[in-house]
């Protein structure tokens, strides 16, 4: 990192907003925090007295819990608000909910919402820092960062690697963040999936569209399988899960086309036997659980940096 670098972002809304220097600094900061999770007492006073609100309007296990653990390991006070327990069920708007939360003086609001642009909308109406924990089909920046961290940790570099992302590219905010993040850090990204699940302008994000899974995976350093985003589709875009698994699932014959030391990734939750076979998910080259571990470190780093740490 060049001398004089200073992290100056108030919000984390997308990887598109971050420079390669920003991303490198976040990864370095997260690496320094990772050791805390291995201690017998997993807590430091870094954010004591700070308040973090998790505002989740979509179901989540890994992301919500990861942010909560990250905040608590740094001694912040955390509060979780789910859509089923918020006043939006009574007709209150998202902005009014956020304004009411602001009246309680939180330091950071972490939001997940089915509407693309929800996190950006909050920043236009409230003063506190906002972290986007996934908005519609737009982006999931902390997931993209933890994936970058995992690859950097295992490969020692990102620049020059070939990354294959397979599956429901059009509806996956994880895919969008990863395409932007990996290309920004110098990797080449190849994508493949059913034609009905491919965005019309994926090349504008920096990815190369492949005609088949085999073409995308050939000689890849990293292979990432994506879950079919049924909750974000109005109609079924594939004939059946069996047919999807046959033509787009990551199985032994597919993974054998990649490099011998390929990293196998998945953002979760897994649908074993659909987008990825169990033997591949449990392969020694799988780093799926490493992704979860690194998620806590990345989210600790984001909270720390937005609170003014440097």
C-alpha positions as CSV (number, residue, x, y, z in Angstrom):
1,X,0.0,0.0,0.0
2,X,1.4,3.4,-1.0
3,X,2.5,5.8,1.7
4,X,-0.1,8.4,2.6
5,X,-3.1,6.2,1.7
6,X,-6.3,7.0,3.7
7,X,-9.6,5.2,3.6
8,X,-12.1,7.9,3.1
9,X,-15.4,6.2,2.4
10,X,-18.4,6.9,4.6
11,X,-20.5,4.0,3.2
12,X,-19.9,0.6,1.7
13,X,-22.5,0.3,-1.0
14,X,-20.8,-1.6,-3.9
15,X,-17.4,-2.7,-5.1
16,X,-17.9,-0.4,-8.0
17,X,-17.4,2.5,-5.6
18,X,-14.0,1.2,-4.3
19,X,-10.7,1.5,-6.0
20,X,-8.1,-1.3,-6.2
21,X,-6.2,0.5,-3.4
22,X,-9.3,0.6,-1.2
23,X,-9.9,-3.1,-1.8
24,X,-6.3,-3.9,-1.0
25,X,-6.4,-1.9,2.2
26,X,-9.6,-3.6,3.3
27,X,-8.1,-7.0,2.7
28,X,-5.0,-6.1,4.7
29,X,-7.1,-4.7,7.5
30,X,-9.2,-7.9,7.6
31,X,-6.1,-10.0,7.7
32,X,-4.9,-8.2,10.8
33,X,-8.3,-8.8,12.5
34,X,-8.5,-12.5,11.6
35,X,-6.3,-13.5,14.5
36,X,-8.8,-12.2,17.0
37,X,-11.2,-15.0,16.1
38,X,-8.6,-17.6,17.1
39,X,-8.1,-16.3,20.7
40,X,-9.6,-18.0,23.7
41,X,-11.3,-14.6,24.5
42,X,-12.6,-13.4,21.1
43,X,-13.1,-9.8,22.0
44,X,-11.3,-6.4,21.7
45,X,-12.5,-3.0,22.9
46,X,-12.0,-1.3,19.5
47,X,-15.7,-0.3,19.0
48,X,-16.8,-0.1,22.6
49,X,-19.7,2.4,23.0
50,X,-20.6,2.2,19.3
51,X,-24.0,1.0,18.1
52,X,-24.6,-1.2,15.0
53,X,-28.1,-2.0,13.7
54,X,-28.7,-4.9,11.4
55,X,-31.8,-4.1,9.3
56,X,-32.6,-7.2,7.3
57,X,-35.7,-7.3,5.0
58,X,-34.7,-10.7,3.5
59,X,-33.9,-14.0,5.2
60,X,-30.2,-14.4,6.0
61,X,-28.1,-16.7,8.2
62,X,-24.5,-16.3,7.3
63,X,-24.4,-12.6,6.5
64,X,-26.5,-11.3,9.4
65,X,-24.8,-13.5,11.9
66,X,-21.4,-12.7,10.5
67,X,-22.0,-8.9,10.9
68,X,-23.3,-9.5,14.4
69,X,-20.3,-11.6,15.4
70,X,-18.0,-9.0,13.8
71,X,-19.5,-6.2,15.8
72,X,-19.6,-8.0,19.1
73,X,-16.0,-9.2,18.8
74,X,-15.1,-5.5,18.6
75,X,-17.4,-4.7,21.7
76,X,-20.0,-2.8,19.7
77,X,-23.6,-2.9,20.8
78,X,-25.7,-4.7,18.2
79,X,-29.4,-4.8,17.5
80,X,-31.2,-6.9,14.9
81,X,-34.3,-5.9,13.1
82,X,-36.0,-8.3,10.8
83,X,-38.8,-7.4,8.3
84,X,-41.3,-9.5,10.2
85,X,-40.7,-7.5,13.4
86,X,-40.3,-4.0,11.8
87,X,-43.0,-1.4,11.3
88,X,-42.8,-1.9,7.5
89,X,-45.3,-4.7,8.1
90,X,-47.7,-1.9,9.2
91,X,-47.2,0.2,6.1
92,X,-44.2,2.3,7.2
93,X,-41.8,3.2,4.4
94,X,-38.2,2.1,4.4
95,X,-37.1,5.7,4.7
96,X,-39.4,6.4,7.6
97,X,-38.1,3.3,9.4
98,X,-34.5,4.5,8.8
99,X,-35.3,8.0,10.0
100,X,-36.8,6.6,13.2
101,X,-33.7,4.5,13.8
102,X,-31.5,7.6,13.2
103,X,-33.4,9.3,16.0
104,X,-31.8,6.7,18.3
105,X,-28.3,7.7,17.2
106,X,-26.8,4.5,15.8
107,X,-23.3,4.6,14.3
108,X,-23.8,2.2,11.4
109,X,-26.9,0.7,9.8
110,X,-26.4,-2.6,7.9
111,X,-29.2,-3.2,5.4
112,X,-30.3,-6.2,3.3
113,X,-33.3,-5.5,1.0
114,X,-35.0,-7.1,-2.0
115,X,-35.0,-3.7,-3.8
116,X,-31.9,-2.9,-5.8
117,X,-30.7,0.6,-4.6
118,X,-32.2,0.3,-1.1
119,X,-28.9,1.0,0.6
120,X,-28.2,4.0,-1.7
121,X,-31.7,5.3,-0.9
122,X,-30.9,5.3,2.9
123,X,-27.7,7.3,2.4
124,X,-29.8,10.1,0.7
125,X,-32.0,10.5,3.8
126,X,-29.8,9.7,6.9
127,X,-26.4,10.8,8.2
128,X,-25.1,7.6,9.7
129,X,-22.9,5.2,7.7
130,X,-24.6,2.5,5.7
131,X,-23.3,-0.9,4.7
132,X,-25.1,-2.8,1.9
133,X,-25.5,-6.4,3.0
134,X,-27.2,-7.2,-0.4
135,X,-29.7,-5.2,-2.4
136,X,-31.9,-7.0,-4.9
137,X,-29.9,-8.2,-7.9
138,X,-27.4,-5.3,-7.6
139,X,-24.5,-6.0,-5.3
140,X,-23.3,-7.8,-2.1
141,X,-20.0,-6.0,-1.5
142,X,-18.9,-7.7,1.7
143,X,-19.4,-11.1,0.1
144,X,-17.2,-10.0,-2.9
145,X,-14.5,-8.8,-0.4
146,X,-14.5,-12.0,1.6
147,X,-14.2,-14.0,-1.7
148,X,-11.2,-11.8,-2.7
149,X,-9.7,-12.3,0.7
150,X,-10.0,-16.1,0.5
151,X,-8.4,-16.3,-3.0
152,X,-5.6,-13.9,-1.9
153,X,-5.0,-16.0,1.2
154,X,-4.8,-19.3,-0.7
155,X,-3.2,-18.2,-3.9
156,X,-1.0,-15.3,-2.7
157,X,-2.3,-13.1,-5.6
158,X,-5.4,-12.2,-7.6
159,X,-3.8,-10.6,-10.6
160,X,-3.5,-13.0,-13.6
161,X,-5.8,-15.6,-12.2
162,X,-8.7,-17.1,-14.2
163,X,-12.0,-17.1,-12.2
164,X,-15.0,-19.0,-13.5
165,X,-18.4,-18.1,-12.1
166,X,-21.1,-20.6,-13.0
167,X,-24.9,-20.4,-12.6
168,X,-27.6,-17.7,-12.2
169,X,-25.5,-14.7,-13.1
170,X,-28.5,-12.4,-13.9
171,X,-30.1,-12.5,-10.5
172,X,-27.0,-12.9,-8.4
173,X,-25.7,-9.8,-6.5
174,X,-22.8,-12.0,-5.4
175,X,-21.8,-12.6,-9.1
176,X,-22.0,-8.9,-9.8
177,X,-19.8,-7.9,-6.9
178,X,-17.3,-10.7,-7.7
179,X,-17.0,-9.8,-11.4
180,X,-16.4,-6.2,-10.5
181,X,-14.0,-7.0,-7.7
182,X,-11.9,-9.7,-9.3
183,X,-11.5,-7.8,-12.6
184,X,-10.6,-4.6,-10.7
185,X,-7.8,-6.6,-9.0
186,X,-6.4,-8.0,-12.2
187,X,-8.1,-11.4,-12.6
188,X,-10.0,-12.5,-15.7
189,X,-13.5,-13.6,-15.1
190,X,-15.4,-16.1,-17.3
191,X,-19.1,-16.7,-16.7
192,X,-21.5,-19.4,-17.9
193,X,-25.0,-20.4,-17.2
194,X,-28.4,-20.9,-18.8
195,X,-29.2,-18.3,-21.4
196,X,-32.3,-17.3,-19.4
197,X,-30.0,-16.5,-16.4
198,X,-27.4,-14.5,-18.2
199,X,-27.6,-10.6,-18.1
200,X,-27.6,-9.1,-21.6
201,X,-24.6,-6.9,-21.0
202,X,-22.4,-9.0,-18.6
203,X,-19.4,-7.9,-20.7
204,X,-19.9,-4.3,-19.5
205,X,-19.1,-5.5,-15.9
206,X,-15.8,-6.9,-17.2
207,X,-16.6,-10.6,-17.6
208,X,-16.2,-12.9,-20.6
209,X,-19.4,-14.8,-21.5
210,X,-18.6,-18.5,-22.3
211,X,-20.8,-20.8,-24.4
212,X,-20.5,-23.7,-22.0
213,X,-19.5,-24.6,-18.4
214,X,-16.6,-26.6,-19.9
215,X,-15.2,-23.6,-21.7
216,X,-15.5,-21.4,-18.6
217,X,-13.9,-23.9,-16.3
218,X,-11.0,-24.9,-18.6
219,X,-7.7,-24.1,-16.8
220,X,-9.4,-22.0,-14.2
221,X,-7.7,-21.1,-11.0
222,X,-11.0,-20.5,-9.2
223,X,-14.4,-22.1,-9.8
224,X,-17.4,-20.5,-8.1
225,X,-20.8,-22.1,-8.2
226,X,-23.9,-20.0,-7.6
227,X,-27.3,-20.9,-6.2
228,X,-30.4,-20.5,-8.4
229,X,-32.1,-17.3,-7.1
230,X,-35.6,-18.6,-7.2
231,X,-36.9,-15.8,-4.9
232,X,-35.8,-13.2,-7.4
233,X,-37.4,-14.8,-10.5
234,X,-41.0,-14.1,-11.6
235,X,-41.1,-17.3,-13.7
236,X,-39.1,-20.5,-13.7
237,X,-36.2,-20.0,-16.1
238,X,-35.1,-23.6,-16.4
239,X,-37.0,-26.7,-17.3
240,X,-36.1,-28.6,-14.1
241,X,-33.4,-28.8,-11.4
242,X,-32.4,-32.2,-12.8
243,X,-31.7,-30.6,-16.2
244,X,-29.8,-27.7,-14.6
245,X,-27.6,-30.1,-12.7
246,X,-26.9,-32.1,-15.8
247,X,-25.8,-29.1,-17.9
248,X,-24.6,-26.5,-15.4
249,X,-23.8,-28.4,-12.2
250,X,-20.2,-28.5,-11.0
251,X,-19.3,-32.2,-10.9
252,X,-16.1,-34.3,-11.1
253,X,-15.9,-34.2,-14.9
254,X,-16.3,-30.4,-14.9
255,X,-13.8,-29.7,-12.1
256,X,-11.2,-32.0,-13.7
257,X,-11.0,-29.4,-16.6
258,X,-9.7,-26.7,-14.2
259,X,-6.2,-26.5,-12.8
260,X,-5.1,-29.2,-10.4
261,X,-4.9,-26.7,-7.5
262,X,-8.2,-25.0,-8.3
263,X,-10.1,-23.3,-5.5
264,X,-13.8,-24.4,-5.3
265,X,-16.1,-21.7,-4.0
266,X,-19.8,-21.2,-3.2
267,X,-21.4,-18.2,-1.4
268,X,-24.0,-20.4,0.2
269,X,-26.5,-21.7,1.0
270,X,-25.6,-24.9,-0.9
271,X,-28.1,-26.9,-3.0
272,X,-26.1,-30.1,-3.1
273,X,-26.7,-32.1,-6.2
274,X,-28.0,-29.1,-8.1
275,X,-25.4,-26.4,-8.7
276,X,-22.6,-28.5,-7.0
277,X,-22.2,-32.2,-6.3
278,X,-21.5,-33.1,-2.7
279,X,-18.1,-34.7,-3.5
280,X,-17.0,-31.4,-5.0
281,X,-18.3,-29.3,-2.2
282,X,-16.4,-31.5,0.3
283,X,-13.3,-31.8,-1.9
284,X,-10.0,-30.9,-0.2
285,X,-9.7,-28.0,-2.6
286,X,-13.0,-26.5,-1.5
287,X,-12.7,-23.3,0.5
288,X,-16.4,-22.8,1.2
289,X,-15.9,-22.8,5.0
290,X,-12.9,-20.6,4.6
291,X,-15.2,-18.1,3.0
292,X,-17.4,-18.1,6.0
293,X,-14.5,-17.6,8.4
294,X,-13.1,-14.7,6.3
295,X,-16.5,-13.1,6.3
296,X,-16.2,-12.2,9.9
297,X,-12.8,-10.7,9.4
298,X,-13.9,-8.7,6.4
299,X,-16.9,-7.3,8.3
300,X,-14.8,-6.4,11.3
301,X,-12.5,-4.5,9.0
302,X,-15.5,-2.6,7.4
303,X,-17.0,-1.7,10.7
304,X,-13.5,-0.5,11.9
305,X,-12.7,1.6,8.9
306,X,-16.2,3.2,8.7
307,X,-15.7,4.2,12.4
308,X,-12.6,6.1,11.4
309,X,-9.9,3.5,12.0
310,X,-6.9,3.6,9.8
